[in-house]
Amino acid sequence: MKTVRVAVAGLGVVGSETVRLLRSRRESLARRLNAKLELVAVCDRAIHSKARGLRLPAKIKRFSDPSRLAACGADIIVELLGGLPAPRSLVLDCLRRGRHVVTANKRLLAHCWPELRRAQSHGSLHFEASVAGGIPILKALDLSLAGDRIEAVGGILNGTTNFILTRMSEGLGASAALKKAQELGLAESDPSRDLNGQDAADKVSVLASLVTGSWQKPDRIETQGIEGIESQDIAFAQSVLGRRIKLLGMVRLKDRGVEALVCPFLVPLAHPLAAVRDEFNAVLVQAASAGELMFYGRGAGAGPAASAVMGDICVAARDILSGVRAEAAADRHAEARPASSPWSFYLRLAALDRPGVLSSVASVLGRRGISISTIHQPGATGSRSVPIIITTHPTSAEDFCRAKREILALSSVSRQHMIMRLLP
Ligand SMILES: NC(=O)c1ccc[n+]([C@@H]2O[C@H](COP(=O)([O-])OP(=O)(O)OC[C@H]3O[C@@H](n4cnc5c(N)ncnc54)[C@H](OP(=O)(O)O)[C@@H]3O)[C@@H](O)[C@H]2O)c1
C-alpha cells in the first residue's frame, strides 16, 4: 500500500483536532484511499508541550519554526497557524516546491490571492475550511457547480456575530451577548475582526475571487459590522417591520462587475436566513440553472473546521496517488470591477423632540429623490432626544450616503445614527 506523507503547521484549535483525526481515522482513511496517510511532521511555537499533549510518537518530526516544514519530506503540508507573514512564506515556499498545500487561512487567501494563484502553477492549494468552516461551500462552487453560472452567493458567514444577534433578539444587551459568546469559546478575547465585519469581508473576498476568477481585494469590499446595533433596532425590526437583523456577506455578479459587501441586513422573518440562529452559518447560492441552493451548518469550531481540512487532505492525497495535479483556473482579470445595485435602507437617527424636525429630515431625502417607505418616531415621550426610524424604497447607496451626510449636519439631529439595508 502506498503512503502519502502529511505535515501539520499549527497545533491550536484546528491543528490539534486535525492531528487527532488523522491518527484516529488512520484505518478507515487507508481503506477509502487505498493508501496510508502518515503524519510525518508537526510544527508549533510550543511544539514539545503540544506534541506531548497529543501523545505523538517520537518518530514524528517536531519543529517550532514553520519555514523548516517545506523541506521536511511531506507530500501535503497543512497550514493551520493563522495570521499572515509566517503562513504566507510557508505556503508560497511549499507551492513553489510543487507540494500540495491545505490551509484554513481566510486572511492569507483574501490578502495574497494573486501570488497564491501564480504559485499554484507548481503545487496545488486547497482551502475549504477558510469559508464557513464545516460547510463544503467552496467545493460546491468550484466543482459541483462548475458547469453552471453563479449569479450570487452569500449569507451568514460569521458565527460569532450571529450568536450575538440571536442573544440580543432574546433581550440580552450587546455587551452581555458578547460576554456570553466569549464564555462559550465562540468569540476570541479580541473579537474586533468579528464585530467590525473584517472576518466576514475576508470570506466574501475568497468567495468572490473564486466565483469570478478575479481578485476581490478585501479593502474594496464595503464593510460594516454589528457595532452600533442597539436592542431598540432589534426590537423595532421584529415588532414593527417583521424582520430580523443578520450580518450578511454577499457577492452579486452583475453585467459590468461584482457587488461585494458585508453589512447588517433586516431580513424578512419568512426568509430562510432569518431562521439561522446561534453560531450557525448559512450560505445561499443563486445559480442560473440549479436555481437557489442553501448550505447550512457550523462555521467554526475544532470539529467542523478539521472536517473540512481532512476533506482537503483526502482530495490532495487522491491527486498525488493518481498523479493528477489540480490546476487552478487562470484568473481572468487582475481585480474584480466594483458594481452596486439599489437597496432599501433603514436609518435610525437621534433628534431633538421639537416640531419641524421630521419634515426637515424628510425634505432632505425628497430633494435627493429618495422615496420614504416608513417613518416612525417611537418613544416620543417629551425627552430631549428621540429616535426617528426611517426606511426607504430602493435607492443607490451613493445617493443615500449623500442624503445621510446632509441629515446629520442638521442642527436638530445628533451625529449618532445607525444604517442597515433591507433584504428584499
Ligand atoms: N478556530 C476555528 O474555528 C477556525 C475555523 C475555520 C478556519 N480557521 C482558521 O484556521 C487557522 C488556525 O486557527 P486556530 O483557531 O486553530 O488557531 P490557534 O488555536 O491560534 O492555533 C494556531 C497555532 O499555531 C501556532 N502558531 C502561530 N503562528 C506560529 C508561528 N509563526 N510559528 C509557530 N507556531 C505558530 C500558535 O501558537 P501561539 O498560540 O503560541 O501563537 C497556535 O498554537 C486560522 O487561519 C483560522 O482562521 C479556524
The ligand as an SDF file (V2000), in Angstrom:
LIG
                    3D

 48 52  0  0  0  0  0  0  0  0999 V2000
  -10.8940   28.0070   15.0520 N   0  0  0  0  0  0  0  0  0  0  0  0
  -11.8160   27.8450   14.1260 C   0  0  0  0  0  0  0  0  0  0  0  0
  -12.9630   27.5260   14.4010 O   0  0  0  0  0  0  0  0  0  0  0  0
  -11.4540   28.0420   12.6730 C   0  0  0  0  0  0  0  0  0  0  0  0
  -12.4240   27.7820   11.6860 C   0  0  0  0  0  0  0  0  0  0  0  0
  -12.0960   27.9290   10.3390 C   0  0  0  0  0  0  0  0  0  0  0  0
  -10.8220   28.3720    9.9990 C   0  0  0  0  0  0  0  0  0  0  0  0
   -9.9070   28.6600   10.9980 N   0  0  0  0  0  0  0  0  0  0  0  0
   -8.5840   29.0980   10.5860 C   0  0  0  0  0  0  0  0  0  0  0  0
   -7.6490   28.0620   10.9490 O   0  0  0  0  0  0  0  0  0  0  0  0
   -6.3860   28.6520   11.2820 C   0  0  0  0  0  0  0  0  0  0  0  0
   -5.9710   28.1800   12.6730 C   0  0  0  0  0  0  0  0  0  0  0  0
   -6.9720   28.6090   13.5930 O   0  0  0  0  0  0  0  0  0  0  0  0
   -6.9630   28.1090   15.1020 P   0  0  0  0  0  0  0  0  0  0  0  0
   -8.2490   28.5690   15.6830 O   0  0  0  0  0  0  0  0  0  0  0  0
   -6.5970   26.6750   15.1640 O   0  0  0  0  0  0  0  0  0  0  0  0
   -5.7770   29.0000   15.6910 O   0  0  0  0  0  0  0  0  0  0  0  0
   -4.9670   28.7510   17.0720 P   0  0  0  0  0  0  0  0  0  0  0  0
   -5.7900   27.9760   18.0220 O   0  0  0  0  0  0  0  0  0  0  0  0
   -4.4560   30.0850   17.4850 O   0  0  0  0  0  0  0  0  0  0  0  0
   -3.7500   27.8360   16.6130 O   0  0  0  0  0  0  0  0  0  0  0  0
   -2.6380   28.2810   15.9030 C   0  0  0  0  0  0  0  0  0  0  0  0
   -1.4110   27.6010   16.4790 C   0  0  0  0  0  0  0  0  0  0  0  0
   -0.2900   27.9160   15.6360 O   0  0  0  0  0  0  0  0  0  0  0  0
    0.7470   28.4600   16.4370 C   0  0  0  0  0  0  0  0  0  0  0  0
    1.4950   29.4350   15.6460 N   0  0  0  0  0  0  0  0  0  0  0  0
    1.0000   30.5690   15.0800 C   0  0  0  0  0  0  0  0  0  0  0  0
    1.9780   31.2140   14.4060 N   0  0  0  0  0  0  0  0  0  0  0  0
    3.0930   30.4930   14.5670 C   0  0  0  0  0  0  0  0  0  0  0  0
    4.4300   30.6370   14.1110 C   0  0  0  0  0  0  0  0  0  0  0  0
    4.8010   31.6960   13.3640 N   0  0  0  0  0  0  0  0  0  0  0  0
    5.3390   29.6990   14.4550 N   0  0  0  0  0  0  0  0  0  0  0  0
    4.9720   28.6250   15.2130 C   0  0  0  0  0  0  0  0  0  0  0  0
    3.7290   28.4270   15.6770 N   0  0  0  0  0  0  0  0  0  0  0  0
    2.7960   29.3400   15.3660 C   0  0  0  0  0  0  0  0  0  0  0  0
    0.0400   29.1190   17.5910 C   0  0  0  0  0  0  0  0  0  0  0  0
    0.9170   29.2870   18.6670 O   0  0  0  0  0  0  0  0  0  0  0  0
    0.6680   30.5570   19.6800 P   0  0  0  0  0  0  0  0  0  0  0  0
   -0.6590   30.2770   20.3210 O   0  0  0  0  0  0  0  0  0  0  0  0
    1.8190   30.4870   20.5880 O   0  0  0  0  0  0  0  0  0  0  0  0
    0.6360   31.7740   18.8060 O   0  0  0  0  0  0  0  0  0  0  0  0
   -1.0720   28.1050   17.8890 C   0  0  0  0  0  0  0  0  0  0  0  0
   -0.6440   27.0500   18.6890 O   0  0  0  0  0  0  0  0  0  0  0  0
   -6.5870   30.1580   11.1620 C   0  0  0  0  0  0  0  0  0  0  0  0
   -6.1550   30.5830    9.8830 O   0  0  0  0  0  0  0  0  0  0  0  0
   -8.0890   30.3350   11.2970 C   0  0  0  0  0  0  0  0  0  0  0  0
   -8.5770   31.4930   10.6530 O   0  0  0  0  0  0  0  0  0  0  0  0
  -10.1960   28.4850   12.3130 C   0  0  0  0  0  0  0  0  0  0  0  0
  1  2  1  0
  2  3  2  0
  2  4  1  0
  4  5  1  0
  4 48  2  0
  5  6  2  0
  6  7  1  0
  7  8  2  0
  8  9  1  0
  8 48  1  0
  9 10  1  0
  9 46  1  0
 10 11  1  0
 11 12  1  0
 11 44  1  0
 12 13  1  0
 13 14  1  0
 14 15  2  0
 14 16  1  0
 14 17  1  0
 17 18  1  0
 18 19  2  0
 18 20  1  0
 18 21  1  0
 21 22  1  0
 22 23  1  0
 23 24  1  0
 23 42  1  0
 24 25  1  0
 25 26  1  0
 25 36  1  0
 26 27  1  0
 26 35  1  0
 27 28  2  0
 28 29  1  0
 29 30  1  0
 29 35  2  0
 30 31  1  0
 30 32  2  0
 32 33  1  0
 33 34  2  0
 34 35  1  0
 36 37  1  0
 36 42  1  0
 37 38  1  0
 38 39  2  0
 38 40  1  0
 38 41  1  0
 42 43  1  0
 44 45  1  0
 44 46  1  0
 46 47  1  0
M  CHG  2   8   1  16  -1
M  END
$$$$
